[in-house]
Amino acid sequence: MARTKPVTLFTTQWCGYCRRLKRQMEDAGIAYSEIDVDVDTHHDKRIIAASGGFRTVPTAEIEGRLLVNPSLEEVTAAVAG
């Protein structure tokens, strides 16, 4: 398997989009670490700045770049490229 870039996934427990993206990433073999932004709130400012004013989840961080509510295709491209 090719090496991929590390992914941090900012989520909440109640977010259906988060559960879907995590399941898709797991099915695709993309490993990630997860941060629940309802518990660990110190990431809020970065996510709000990246999303244009909202604390949108899921947000994926790959090499310092934040992808707000990304599709599996966007995550796959970012970890490969």
DSSP file (Angstrom, degrees, kcal/mol; ACC not computed):
  #  RESIDUE AA STRUCTURE BP1 BP2  ACC     N-H-->O    O-->H-N    N-H-->O    O-->H-N    TCO  KAPPA ALPHA  PHI   PSI    X-CA   Y-CA   Z-CA
    1    1 A M              0   0    0      0, 0.0     2,-0.1     0, 0.0     3,-0.1   0.000 360.0 360.0 360.0 138.1    0.0    0.0    0.0
    2    2 A A        -     0   0    0      1,-0.1     2,-0.2     0, 0.0    78,-0.0  -0.376 360.0-105.8 -69.6 146.5    1.3    3.5   -0.9
    3    3 A R        -     0   0    0     -2,-0.1     2,-0.3    77,-0.0    -1,-0.1  -0.517  40.0-163.7 -71.4 139.3    2.2    5.8    2.0
    4    4 A T        -     0   0    0     -2,-0.2    76,-0.2    -3,-0.1    75,-0.1  -0.838  24.7 -96.3-122.1 162.6   -0.4    8.6    2.5
    5    5 A K        -     0   0    0     74,-1.4    76,-0.0    -2,-0.3    74,-0.0  -0.469  50.3 -95.4 -74.8 147.2   -0.3   11.8    4.3
    6    6 A P        -     0   0    0      0, 0.0    57,-0.5     0, 0.0     2,-0.4  -0.342  39.2-152.8 -64.4 143.7   -1.6   11.9    7.9
    7    7 A V  E     -A   62   0A   0     24,-0.3    26,-2.5    55,-0.1     2,-0.5  -0.974  10.9-165.3-122.1 130.3   -5.2   13.0    8.3
    8    8 A T  E     -Ab  61  33A   0     53,-2.2    53,-3.1    -2,-0.4     2,-0.6  -0.975  13.8-156.9-109.4 128.2   -6.8   14.6   11.3
    9    9 A L  E     -Ab  60  34A   0     24,-3.4    26,-2.6    -2,-0.5     2,-0.6  -0.925   3.4-153.8-111.7 118.6  -10.6   14.6   11.1
   10   10 A F  E     +Ab  59  35A   0     49,-3.4    49,-1.7    -2,-0.6     2,-0.2  -0.817  36.1 147.3 -91.5 123.2  -12.5   17.2   13.2
   11   11 A T  E     - b   0  36A   0     24,-2.7    26,-2.7    -2,-0.6    27,-0.4  -0.744  40.0-132.5-140.3-179.8  -16.0   15.8   14.0
   12   12 A T    >   -     0   0    0     -2,-0.2     3,-0.6    24,-0.2     7,-0.1  -0.938  27.8-119.9-135.0 162.1  -18.8   15.7   16.5
   13   13 A Q  T 3  S+     0   0    0     -2,-0.3     6,-0.1     1,-0.2    -1,-0.0   0.812 111.4  50.5 -69.4 -29.8  -20.7   12.7   17.8
   14   14 A W  T 3  S+     0   0    0      4,-0.0     2,-0.7    -3,-0.0    -1,-0.2   0.479  83.1 108.6 -89.5  -3.1  -24.1   14.0   16.4
   15   15 A C    <>  -     0   0    0     -3,-0.6     4,-1.9     1,-0.2    -3,-0.1  -0.659  46.7-168.8 -86.8 113.9  -23.0   14.7   12.9
   16   16 A G  H  > S+     0   0    0     -2,-0.7     4,-2.2     1,-0.2    -1,-0.2   0.851  90.7  55.6 -65.4 -35.7  -24.3   12.3   10.2
   17   17 A Y  H  > S+     0   0    0      2,-0.2     4,-2.5     1,-0.2    -1,-0.2   0.868 106.5  52.1 -64.9 -35.9  -21.9   13.7    7.6
   18   18 A C  H  > S+     0   0    0      2,-0.2     4,-2.6     1,-0.2     5,-0.2   0.937 109.3  48.3 -64.3 -47.0  -19.0   12.9    9.9
   19   19 A R  H  X S+     0   0    0     -4,-1.9     4,-2.2     1,-0.2    -2,-0.2   0.903 112.4  49.7 -60.9 -40.9  -20.1    9.3   10.4
   20   20 A R  H  X S+     0   0    0     -4,-2.2     4,-2.5     2,-0.2    -2,-0.2   0.944 112.2  46.0 -64.1 -48.0  -20.5    8.9    6.6
   21   21 A L  H  X S+     0   0    0     -4,-2.5     4,-2.8     1,-0.2     5,-0.2   0.905 112.2  51.3 -64.5 -40.9  -17.1   10.3    5.8
   22   22 A K  H  X S+     0   0    0     -4,-2.6     4,-2.6     2,-0.2    -1,-0.2   0.932 111.6  47.4 -60.6 -44.5  -15.4    8.2    8.5
   23   23 A R  H  X S+     0   0    0     -4,-2.2     4,-2.6    -5,-0.2    -2,-0.2   0.919 113.1  48.5 -62.2 -43.8  -17.1    5.1    7.2
   24   24 A Q  H  X S+     0   0    0     -4,-2.5     4,-1.8     2,-0.2    -2,-0.2   0.905 112.4  48.3 -63.2 -42.2  -16.0    6.0    3.6
   25   25 A M  H  X>S+     0   0    0     -4,-2.8     5,-2.9     2,-0.2     4,-0.5   0.910 111.9  49.2 -66.2 -41.6  -12.4    6.6    4.7
   26   26 A E  H ><5S+     0   0    0     -4,-2.6     3,-1.1    -5,-0.2    -2,-0.2   0.924 111.0  49.8 -62.4 -44.2  -12.3    3.4    6.6
   27   27 A D  H 3<5S+     0   0    0     -4,-2.6    -1,-0.2     1,-0.3    -2,-0.2   0.843 112.0  49.2 -61.9 -33.3  -13.7    1.5    3.6
   28   28 A A  H 3<5S-     0   0    0     -4,-1.8    -1,-0.3    -5,-0.2    -2,-0.2   0.494 116.9-114.7 -84.8  -4.4  -11.0    3.2    1.4
   29   29 A G  T <<5 +     0   0    0     -3,-1.1     2,-0.7    -4,-0.5    -3,-0.2   0.737  64.8 147.4  78.7  22.4   -8.2    2.3    3.8
   30   30 A I      < -     0   0    0     -5,-2.9    -1,-0.2    -6,-0.2     2,-0.1  -0.834  37.7-146.9 -95.6 113.9   -7.5    5.9    4.7
   31   31 A A        +     0   0    0     -2,-0.7   -24,-0.3    -3,-0.1     2,-0.3  -0.444  23.7 171.5 -77.2 151.7   -6.3    6.1    8.3
   32   32 A Y        -     0   0    0     -2,-0.1     2,-0.4   -26,-0.1   -24,-0.2  -0.990  31.7-130.8-154.2 156.6   -7.2    9.2   10.4
   33   33 A S  E     -b    8   0A   0    -26,-2.5   -24,-3.4    -2,-0.3     2,-0.4  -0.880  31.7-140.7-105.6 149.7   -7.0   10.6   13.9
   34   34 A E  E     -b    9   0A   0     -2,-0.4     2,-0.4   -26,-0.2   -24,-0.2  -0.904  16.9-171.1-120.2 138.0  -10.2   12.1   15.2
   35   35 A I  E     -b   10   0A   0    -26,-2.6   -24,-2.7    -2,-0.4     2,-0.8  -0.990  18.1-144.2-125.7 121.4  -10.9   15.2   17.3
   36   36 A D  E >>  -b   11   0A   0     -2,-0.4     4,-3.0   -26,-0.2     3,-1.2  -0.764   8.7-159.1 -83.2 111.9  -14.4   15.8   18.6
   37   37 A V  T 34 S+     0   0    0    -26,-2.7   -25,-0.2    -2,-0.8    -1,-0.1   0.623  88.8  63.7 -73.8 -12.2  -14.8   19.6   18.5
   38   38 A D  T 34 S+     0   0    0    -27,-0.4    -1,-0.3     1,-0.1     3,-0.2   0.767 116.0  31.0 -75.2 -25.6  -17.6   19.6   21.0
   39   39 A V  T <4 S+     0   0    0     -3,-1.2     2,-0.8     1,-0.2    -2,-0.2   0.854 127.1  39.9 -94.8 -46.9  -15.0   18.2   23.5
   40   40 A D    ><  +     0   0    0     -4,-3.0     3,-0.7     1,-0.1    -1,-0.2  -0.792  69.0 169.0-108.4  86.4  -11.8   19.8   22.3
   41   41 A T  G >   +     0   0    0     -2,-0.8     3,-1.7     1,-0.2     4,-0.3   0.477  51.2  92.3 -83.5  -3.4  -13.0   23.3   21.4
   42   42 A H  G 3  S+     0   0    0      1,-0.3    -1,-0.2     2,-0.1     4,-0.2   0.559  80.9  61.0 -73.2  -2.6   -9.6   25.0   20.9
   43   43 A H  G <> S+     0   0    0     -3,-0.7     4,-1.9     1,-0.1     3,-0.4   0.512  76.9  95.9 -92.7  -6.5   -9.7   24.2   17.1
   44   44 A D  H <> S+     0   0    0     -3,-1.7     4,-3.0     1,-0.2     5,-0.3   0.872  77.1  54.7 -54.2 -46.5  -12.9   26.2   16.6
   45   45 A K  H  > S+     0   0    0     -4,-0.3     4,-2.3     1,-0.2    -1,-0.2   0.892 109.3  47.4 -59.9 -41.7  -11.2   29.4   15.4
   46   46 A R  H  > S+     0   0    0     -3,-0.4     4,-2.2    -4,-0.2    -1,-0.2   0.916 114.5  46.2 -65.6 -43.0   -9.3   27.7   12.6
   47   47 A I  H  X S+     0   0    0     -4,-1.9     4,-1.8     2,-0.2     7,-0.3   0.916 112.8  49.9 -67.1 -42.5  -12.3   25.8   11.4
   48   48 A I  H  X>S+     0   0    0     -4,-3.0     5,-2.9    -5,-0.2     4,-0.7   0.905 112.0  48.5 -62.3 -41.8  -14.5   28.9   11.5
   49   49 A A  H ><5S+     0   0    0     -4,-2.3     3,-0.6    -5,-0.3    -1,-0.2   0.904 113.1  47.3 -64.9 -41.0  -11.9   30.8    9.5
   50   50 A A  H 3<5S+     0   0    0     -4,-2.2    -1,-0.2     1,-0.2    -2,-0.2   0.786 113.6  47.9 -71.3 -27.4  -11.5   28.1    6.9
   51   51 A S  H 3<5S-     0   0    0     -4,-1.8    -1,-0.2     3,-0.3    -2,-0.2   0.493 116.6-105.5 -95.7  -2.9  -15.3   27.7    6.4
   52   52 A G  T <<5S-     0   0    0     -4,-0.7    -3,-0.2    -3,-0.6    -4,-0.1   0.766  89.3 -27.7  84.6  25.4  -16.2   31.3    6.1
   53   53 A G  S   <S+     0   0    0     -5,-2.9     2,-0.3     1,-0.4    -5,-0.2   0.490 113.0  95.5 118.9   5.2  -17.7   31.8    9.5
   54   54 A F  S    S-     0   0    0     -6,-0.6     2,-1.4    -7,-0.3    -1,-0.4  -0.905  71.4-125.2-126.6 153.6  -19.1   28.5   10.6
   55   55 A R        -     0   0    0     -2,-0.3     2,-0.4    -3,-0.1    -7,-0.1  -0.660  47.9-177.6 -92.5  78.3  -17.8   25.6   12.7
   56   56 A T        -     0   0    0     -2,-1.4    13,-0.2    -9,-0.3   -46,-0.1  -0.628  12.0-129.5 -87.8 132.0  -18.4   23.1   10.0
   57   57 A V  S    S+     0   0    0     -2,-0.4   -40,-0.2     1,-0.1   -39,-0.2  -0.970  79.3  45.2-128.3 148.1  -17.8   19.4   10.5
   58   58 A P  S    S+     0   0    0      0, 0.0    11,-3.0     0, 0.0     2,-0.4   0.481  70.4 165.4 -76.7 148.7  -16.4   17.2    9.2
   59   59 A T  E     -AC  10  68A   0    -49,-1.7   -49,-3.4     9,-0.2     2,-0.4  -1.000  20.0-154.8-127.0 129.9  -13.3   19.2    8.5
   60   60 A A  E     -AC   9  67A   0      7,-2.6     7,-3.3    -2,-0.4     2,-0.5  -0.864   0.9-154.4-106.9 138.3  -10.1   17.3    7.5
   61   61 A E  E     +AC   8  66A   0    -53,-3.1   -53,-2.2    -2,-0.4     2,-0.4  -0.958  16.2 173.6-112.9 124.6   -6.6   18.6    8.1
   62   62 A I  E >  S-AC   7  65A   0      3,-2.5     3,-1.7    -2,-0.5   -55,-0.1  -0.963  74.5 -22.0-132.9 113.5   -3.9   17.3    5.8
   63   63 A E  T 3  S-     0   0    0    -57,-0.5     3,-0.1    -2,-0.4    -1,-0.1   0.876 127.8 -50.1  52.5  42.9   -0.5   18.8    6.1
   64   64 A G  T 3  S+     0   0    0      1,-0.3     2,-0.4     0, 0.0    -1,-0.3   0.308 113.2 118.9  84.4  -9.8   -1.9   22.0    7.7
   65   65 A R  E <   -C   62   0A   0     -3,-1.7    -3,-2.5     2,-0.0     2,-0.5  -0.772  56.0-142.8 -93.0 131.4   -4.5   22.4    5.0
   66   66 A L  E     -C   61   0A   0     -2,-0.4     2,-0.6    -5,-0.2    -5,-0.2  -0.831   9.5-164.4 -98.1 128.1   -8.2   22.4    6.1
   67   67 A L  E     -C   60   0A   0     -7,-3.3    -7,-2.6    -2,-0.5     2,-0.5  -0.953  16.1-145.7-109.5 113.8  -10.8   20.7    3.9
   68   68 A V  E    S-C   59   0A   0     -2,-0.6    -9,-0.2     1,-0.3   -11,-0.1  -0.704  73.6 -20.1 -88.7 124.0  -14.2   21.8    5.0
   69   69 A N  S    S-     0   0    0    -11,-3.0    -1,-0.3    -2,-0.5   -10,-0.2   0.915  92.5-169.6  46.8  55.0  -16.9   19.1    4.6
   70   70 A P        -     0   0    0      0, 0.0     2,-0.2     0, 0.0    -1,-0.1  -0.320  19.5-123.2 -76.6 155.8  -14.8   17.3    2.0
   71   71 A S     >  -     0   0    0      1,-0.1     4,-2.1    -2,-0.0     5,-0.2  -0.479  31.8-106.7 -82.2 164.9  -15.9   14.4   -0.2
   72   72 A L  H  > S+     0   0    0      1,-0.2     4,-2.9     2,-0.2     5,-0.2   0.883 122.6  56.7 -59.1 -37.8  -14.1   11.1   -0.1
   73   73 A E  H  > S+     0   0    0      1,-0.2     4,-2.3     2,-0.2    -1,-0.2   0.892 105.8  49.4 -62.5 -40.2  -12.6   12.0   -3.5
   74   74 A E  H  > S+     0   0    0      2,-0.2     4,-2.1     1,-0.2    -1,-0.2   0.911 113.5  46.0 -65.9 -41.7  -11.2   15.3   -2.1
   75   75 A V  H  X S+     0   0    0     -4,-2.1     4,-2.5     2,-0.2     5,-0.3   0.931 111.9  51.5 -65.6 -44.6   -9.6   13.5    0.9
   76   76 A T  H  X S+     0   0    0     -4,-2.9     4,-1.5     1,-0.2    -2,-0.2   0.912 112.1  46.4 -59.3 -43.8   -8.2   10.8   -1.4
   77   77 A A  H  X S+     0   0    0     -4,-2.3     4,-2.2     1,-0.2    -1,-0.2   0.897 112.4  50.6 -65.1 -40.7   -6.6   13.3   -3.7
   78   78 A A  H  < S+     0   0    0     -4,-2.1    -2,-0.2     1,-0.2    -1,-0.2   0.880 111.5  46.0 -68.3 -38.8   -5.2   15.3   -0.8
   79   79 A V  H  < S+     0   0    0     -4,-2.5   -74,-1.4     1,-0.2    -1,-0.2   0.789 117.7  44.0 -75.5 -25.5   -3.6   12.3    0.9
   80   80 A A  H  <        0   0    0     -4,-1.5    -2,-0.2    -5,-0.3    -1,-0.2   0.811 360.0 360.0 -85.4 -32.3   -2.1   11.0   -2.3
   81   81 A G     <        0   0    0     -4,-2.2    -2,-0.2    -5,-0.2    -1,-0.2   0.444 360.0 360.0 -91.3 360.0   -0.9   14.3   -3.7
